[in-house]
Amino acid sequence: MIPRITIAQAGAHVGESVQIAGWLYNLRRSGKIAFPILRDGYGLMQCVAVKSALPEALFETIRNLTQESSIIVTGKIRADERAPGGFEMDVENLEVVQRVPESDPYPITPKDHGIEFLLEHRHLAIRGLRAHAILGIRHEVIKAVRDYFDSHGFTLVDTPIFTPAACEGTTTLFEVNYYEDNKAYLTQSGQLYNEATAMAFGKVYCFGPTFRAELSKTRRHLREFWMVEPEMAYATLEDVKRVAEEMLVFIVGRVLENRREELKRLERDVTRLEAIQAPFDRMTYDEAIEILHQKGSPIQWGDDFGGTDETLLTQDRQRPIMVDRFPASFKAFYFEPAADRPDVVLGVDVLAPEGYGEIVGGGQRIHDLDLLLQRIEQHKLPKEAFQWYIDLRKYGSVPHGGFGMGIERAVAWICGIEHIRETIAFPRTLYRWAP
């Protein structure tokens, strides 16, 4: 039996005849020889088909293959440092599973295509080398996130996607018309439920899709994105900052270890990533405002950072920076106020260098019952929708904290790409909900 392998396994089969199942990525012809380039999701393999070594009908079949036809190739693997991946296959046989008809050819050709065309054909565009590299790095980031938390005593506890109220106290929610007597919404965050599970397990995280209906169409925003959110009982703001820093260093290290080829394909400057080591720079919101004023920003104390402000703060730094102690006026109702200054809260944003902005946001949560009730009233939130959340402050309340990291923003930064829409297989933006 001839073994079927992936292209990534070719190095272990030099000199052997094997089978590889995949699709025709490209084809070059030169008289009595043809070079079909095979892709199988694990890499590219240049195959060499020599007319004199094959039945005439088979050679003609190979010469007339069309882009993205699905094929199973049998042949002998040999090392060739000039070839993609360092190996080639001498074709012994080829089975066509489905031939793309010439009358209706594969729509994405090697020429340049506009971004709208590629988004409309995203179901096919993800086969391209660039998309493949980005989504491979995304996979590595997600695996690293899970490995970090799983190896540091955190328990994964899934949180609901249908929720009765906004986590952030805003109106940018997707309403779901299902429950007859009550409104439900797609979740903005699993954090509030994480606070409940942290009181059961100590250290937890959730990882899943979140939704924002805000009317923003910047390069940093999607309507649907994935977020990892750890929460820790008996934790302070300093614990939150430490874990966020450790996690980011761990993730970047994993990508550098396992995805160098993909980073190279994206022409990412890996020296930028190699500089991501602890400790990150730290500053208060007050200090950040002073720096921004020195750099010409018109921001005033009490304003939230805009994208330009985040870029200005990080433009001369190689590592992420942590900004904490934000004004309570624009932070969510659940943030713990600073003991020495009730006008600021114990929140932290981690800003990535190179203009990628906030990738982590979190902080310490209010654990006092009376203060939480006061904040819910101040933010004009429906108390009945938060009754279960209020219960957490009545039965064994403790200082606790956590954060959220959007996977797409982290991947965009690590890959060094301009727009967040490339970091997910099927992006959902302000005007795009298909394919």
NORCORLIN-V372948 format. One record per backbone hydrogen bond with DSSP energy under -0.5 kcal/mol. CO is the residue of the C=O (numbers start at 1). NH is the residue of the N-H. Records with the same first field share a line. If there is no record, write none. Layout:
BEGIN
CO = NH + NH
END
This chain:
BEGIN
3 = 5 + 19
6 = 9
7 = 10
9 = 12
10 = 13
11 = 14
13 = 16 + 77
16 = 77
18 = 75
19 = 5
20 = 73
22 = 71
23 = 25 + 39
24 = 68
26 = 37
28 = 35
30 = 32 + 33
32 = 51
33 = 30
34 = 49
35 = 28
36 = 38 + 47
37 = 25 + 26
38 = 45
39 = 23
43 = 40
45 = 38 + 47
46 = 89
47 = 49
48 = 50 + 91
49 = 34
50 = 53
51 = 54
55 = 59
56 = 60
57 = 61
58 = 62
59 = 63
60 = 64
62 = 65
66 = 69
69 = 24
70 = 97 + 98
71 = 22
72 = 95
73 = 20
74 = 92 + 93
75 = 18
76 = 90
77 = 15
78 = 88
80 = 83
83 = 86
84 = 87
86 = 80
87 = 46
88 = 78
89 = 48 + 91
90 = 76
93 = 74
95 = 72 + 97
98 = 70 + 100
101 = 104
102 = 105
107 = 109
114 = 118
115 = 119
116 = 120
117 = 121
119 = 122
121 = 124 + 125
122 = 126
124 = 127
125 = 128
128 = 132
129 = 133
130 = 134
131 = 135
132 = 136
133 = 137
134 = 138
135 = 139
136 = 140
137 = 141
138 = 142
139 = 143
140 = 144
141 = 145
142 = 146
143 = 147
144 = 148
145 = 149
146 = 150
147 = 151
149 = 152 + 154
150 = 153
155 = 157 + 205
161 = 163 + 187
163 = 185
171 = 173
172 = 213
173 = 175
174 = 186
175 = 177
176 = 178 + 184
184 = 176
185 = 163
187 = 211
190 = 194
191 = 195
192 = 196
193 = 197
194 = 198
195 = 199
197 = 200 + 201
198 = 202
201 = 203
202 = 233
203 = 155
204 = 231
205 = 157
206 = 229
208 = 227
210 = 225
214 = 216
218 = 221
219 = 420
223 = 212
225 = 210
226 = 407 + 408
227 = 208
228 = 405
229 = 206
230 = 403
231 = 204
232 = 235 + 401
236 = 240
237 = 241
238 = 242
239 = 243
240 = 244
241 = 245
242 = 246
243 = 247
244 = 248
245 = 249
246 = 250
247 = 251
248 = 252
249 = 253
250 = 254
251 = 255
252 = 256
253 = 257
254 = 258
255 = 259
259 = 263
260 = 264
261 = 265
262 = 266
263 = 268
264 = 267
268 = 270
269 = 272 + 273
270 = 274
271 = 275
273 = 276
275 = 277
281 = 322
283 = 324
284 = 288
285 = 289
286 = 290
287 = 291
288 = 292
289 = 293
290 = 294
291 = 295
292 = 297
293 = 296
300 = 303
306 = 310
307 = 311
308 = 312
309 = 313
310 = 314
311 = 315
314 = 317 + 354
320 = 281
321 = 323 + 351
322 = 283
323 = 349
324 = 285
326 = 345
327 = 330
328 = 331
332 = 335
334 = 366
336 = 346
341 = 338 + 344
343 = 328
344 = 338
345 = 326 + 347
346 = 364
347 = 325
348 = 362
349 = 323 + 351
350 = 352 + 359 + 360
351 = 321
352 = 357
353 = 356
357 = 352
359 = 406
360 = 350
361 = 404
362 = 348
363 = 402
364 = 336
365 = 400
368 = 372
369 = 373
370 = 374
371 = 375
372 = 376
373 = 377
374 = 378
375 = 379
376 = 381
377 = 380
381 = 383
382 = 385 + 386
383 = 386
384 = 387
386 = 390
387 = 391
388 = 392
389 = 392
390 = 393
391 = 394 + 395
394 = 396
399 = 234 + 235
400 = 365
401 = 232
402 = 363
403 = 230
404 = 361
405 = 228
406 = 410
407 = 411
408 = 412
409 = 413
410 = 414
411 = 415
412 = 416 + 417
419 = 422
420 = 423
421 = 424
427 = 429
428 = 223 + 224
432 = 429
END
